Amino acid sequence: KIVPHLQEIFLKQPVNHWVEKLQKFSVPCGAINDLADVFSDPQTLHREMVLEMAHPTLGKIKQTGLPIKFSRTPGGLDRHPPLLGEHNQEVLEGLGYSAAEIEKLKAQDVI
């Protein structure tokens, strides 16, 4: 029964107000962000965690960057997210399926 009373109080001020107040008293807390908040957060942008890349069917898309940054061997994104079924052949071959078995799966609309 206390939750409605707390909600009423918390809704009177923006999230940052409460986070600052609670942190002053060492209360573990943080804002709950939606995706728009996450992708526009200054730290997210500074760490290059949002990258744009070309996708063959969607055009320019936003991707999450690499979380680990190395000074001498920086990583990067060199491939777009796979299209539906794009890697079926290699995955199934890696699982031991023969070319004939894969063709049969295609003919049966399994893949």
Rosetta constraint file for C-alpha pairs under 8 A:
AtomPair CA 1 CA 5 HARMONIC 7.64 0.50
AtomPair CA 2 CA 6 HARMONIC 6.31 0.50
AtomPair CA 3 CA 7 HARMONIC 6.03 0.50
AtomPair CA 4 CA 8 HARMONIC 6.22 0.50
AtomPair CA 5 CA 9 HARMONIC 6.48 0.50
AtomPair CA 6 CA 10 HARMONIC 6.00 0.50
AtomPair CA 7 CA 11 HARMONIC 5.94 0.50
AtomPair CA 8 CA 12 HARMONIC 6.91 0.50
AtomPair CA 9 CA 13 HARMONIC 7.88 0.50
AtomPair CA 10 CA 14 HARMONIC 7.88 0.50
AtomPair CA 10 CA 15 HARMONIC 7.93 0.50
AtomPair CA 10 CA 18 HARMONIC 7.44 0.50
AtomPair CA 13 CA 17 HARMONIC 6.28 0.50
AtomPair CA 13 CA 18 HARMONIC 7.23 0.50
AtomPair CA 14 CA 18 HARMONIC 7.05 0.50
AtomPair CA 15 CA 19 HARMONIC 6.24 0.50
AtomPair CA 15 CA 31 HARMONIC 6.42 0.50
AtomPair CA 16 CA 20 HARMONIC 6.08 0.50
AtomPair CA 16 CA 31 HARMONIC 7.42 0.50
AtomPair CA 17 CA 21 HARMONIC 6.31 0.50
AtomPair CA 18 CA 22 HARMONIC 5.96 0.50
AtomPair CA 19 CA 23 HARMONIC 5.98 0.50
AtomPair CA 19 CA 29 HARMONIC 6.35 0.50
AtomPair CA 19 CA 30 HARMONIC 6.00 0.50
AtomPair CA 19 CA 31 HARMONIC 7.06 0.50
AtomPair CA 20 CA 24 HARMONIC 6.30 0.50
AtomPair CA 21 CA 25 HARMONIC 7.06 0.50
AtomPair CA 22 CA 26 HARMONIC 6.50 0.50
AtomPair CA 22 CA 27 HARMONIC 5.17 0.50
AtomPair CA 22 CA 28 HARMONIC 7.45 0.50
AtomPair CA 22 CA 29 HARMONIC 7.08 0.50
AtomPair CA 23 CA 27 HARMONIC 5.27 0.50
AtomPair CA 23 CA 28 HARMONIC 6.61 0.50
AtomPair CA 23 CA 29 HARMONIC 7.05 0.50
AtomPair CA 33 CA 37 HARMONIC 5.43 0.50
AtomPair CA 33 CA 38 HARMONIC 6.08 0.50
AtomPair CA 34 CA 38 HARMONIC 6.31 0.50
AtomPair CA 35 CA 39 HARMONIC 6.07 0.50
AtomPair CA 36 CA 40 HARMONIC 6.21 0.50
AtomPair CA 37 CA 41 HARMONIC 5.93 0.50
AtomPair CA 38 CA 44 HARMONIC 6.98 0.50
AtomPair CA 39 CA 44 HARMONIC 6.52 0.50
AtomPair CA 39 CA 45 HARMONIC 7.28 0.50
AtomPair CA 39 CA 50 HARMONIC 6.63 0.50
AtomPair CA 40 CA 44 HARMONIC 7.06 0.50
AtomPair CA 40 CA 45 HARMONIC 6.80 0.50
AtomPair CA 41 CA 45 HARMONIC 6.34 0.50
AtomPair CA 42 CA 46 HARMONIC 6.01 0.50
AtomPair CA 43 CA 47 HARMONIC 6.07 0.50
AtomPair CA 44 CA 48 HARMONIC 6.37 0.50
AtomPair CA 44 CA 49 HARMONIC 5.35 0.50
AtomPair CA 44 CA 50 HARMONIC 7.02 0.50
AtomPair CA 45 CA 49 HARMONIC 6.01 0.50
AtomPair CA 45 CA 50 HARMONIC 6.34 0.50
AtomPair CA 48 CA 65 HARMONIC 6.15 0.50
AtomPair CA 48 CA 66 HARMONIC 8.00 0.50
AtomPair CA 49 CA 63 HARMONIC 7.95 0.50
AtomPair CA 49 CA 64 HARMONIC 5.20 0.50
AtomPair CA 49 CA 65 HARMONIC 4.09 0.50
AtomPair CA 49 CA 66 HARMONIC 6.48 0.50
AtomPair CA 49 CA 67 HARMONIC 6.84 0.50
AtomPair CA 50 CA 62 HARMONIC 6.35 0.50
AtomPair CA 50 CA 63 HARMONIC 5.71 0.50
AtomPair CA 50 CA 64 HARMONIC 4.83 0.50
AtomPair CA 50 CA 65 HARMONIC 5.42 0.50
AtomPair CA 51 CA 62 HARMONIC 5.52 0.50
AtomPair CA 51 CA 63 HARMONIC 5.16 0.50
AtomPair CA 51 CA 64 HARMONIC 6.12 0.50
AtomPair CA 51 CA 65 HARMONIC 5.84 0.50
AtomPair CA 52 CA 60 HARMONIC 6.37 0.50
AtomPair CA 52 CA 61 HARMONIC 5.51 0.50
AtomPair CA 52 CA 62 HARMONIC 4.49 0.50
AtomPair CA 52 CA 63 HARMONIC 6.05 0.50
AtomPair CA 53 CA 60 HARMONIC 5.52 0.50
AtomPair CA 53 CA 61 HARMONIC 5.59 0.50
AtomPair CA 53 CA 62 HARMONIC 6.50 0.50
AtomPair CA 53 CA 63 HARMONIC 7.18 0.50
AtomPair CA 53 CA 80 HARMONIC 7.12 0.50
AtomPair CA 54 CA 58 HARMONIC 7.80 0.50
AtomPair CA 54 CA 59 HARMONIC 5.42 0.50
AtomPair CA 54 CA 60 HARMONIC 4.58 0.50
AtomPair CA 54 CA 61 HARMONIC 6.30 0.50
AtomPair CA 54 CA 80 HARMONIC 7.01 0.50
AtomPair CA 55 CA 59 HARMONIC 4.90 0.50
AtomPair CA 55 CA 60 HARMONIC 5.99 0.50
AtomPair CA 55 CA 61 HARMONIC 6.58 0.50
AtomPair CA 55 CA 80 HARMONIC 5.72 0.50
AtomPair CA 55 CA 81 HARMONIC 7.69 0.50
AtomPair CA 65 CA 76 HARMONIC 7.47 0.50
AtomPair CA 65 CA 77 HARMONIC 7.37 0.50
AtomPair CA 66 CA 75 HARMONIC 7.10 0.50
AtomPair CA 66 CA 76 HARMONIC 6.91 0.50
AtomPair CA 66 CA 77 HARMONIC 7.91 0.50
AtomPair CA 69 CA 74 HARMONIC 6.14 0.50
AtomPair CA 69 CA 75 HARMONIC 7.17 0.50
AtomPair CA 70 CA 74 HARMONIC 5.02 0.50
AtomPair CA 70 CA 75 HARMONIC 7.42 0.50
AtomPair CA 82 CA 86 HARMONIC 5.94 0.50
AtomPair CA 82 CA 87 HARMONIC 7.45 0.50
AtomPair CA 85 CA 111 HARMONIC 7.09 0.50
AtomPair CA 87 CA 91 HARMONIC 6.10 0.50
AtomPair CA 88 CA 92 HARMONIC 5.95 0.50
AtomPair CA 88 CA 111 HARMONIC 7.45 0.50
AtomPair CA 89 CA 93 HARMONIC 6.04 0.50
AtomPair CA 89 CA 102 HARMONIC 7.19 0.50
AtomPair CA 90 CA 94 HARMONIC 6.00 0.50
AtomPair CA 91 CA 95 HARMONIC 6.34 0.50
AtomPair CA 92 CA 96 HARMONIC 6.46 0.50
AtomPair CA 92 CA 97 HARMONIC 5.47 0.50
AtomPair CA 92 CA 102 HARMONIC 7.23 0.50
AtomPair CA 93 CA 97 HARMONIC 4.99 0.50
AtomPair CA 93 CA 98 HARMONIC 6.46 0.50
AtomPair CA 93 CA 99 HARMONIC 7.59 0.50
AtomPair CA 97 CA 101 HARMONIC 5.97 0.50
AtomPair CA 97 CA 102 HARMONIC 6.45 0.50
AtomPair CA 98 CA 102 HARMONIC 6.27 0.50
AtomPair CA 99 CA 103 HARMONIC 6.17 0.50
AtomPair CA 100 CA 104 HARMONIC 6.20 0.50
AtomPair CA 101 CA 105 HARMONIC 6.33 0.50
AtomPair CA 102 CA 106 HARMONIC 6.31 0.50
AtomPair CA 103 CA 107 HARMONIC 6.14 0.50
AtomPair CA 104 CA 108 HARMONIC 6.18 0.50
AtomPair CA 105 CA 109 HARMONIC 6.25 0.50
AtomPair CA 105 CA 110 HARMONIC 5.13 0.50
AtomPair CA 105 CA 111 HARMONIC 5.94 0.50
AtomPair CA 106 CA 110 HARMONIC 5.92 0.50
AtomPair CA 106 CA 111 HARMONIC 5.20 0.50
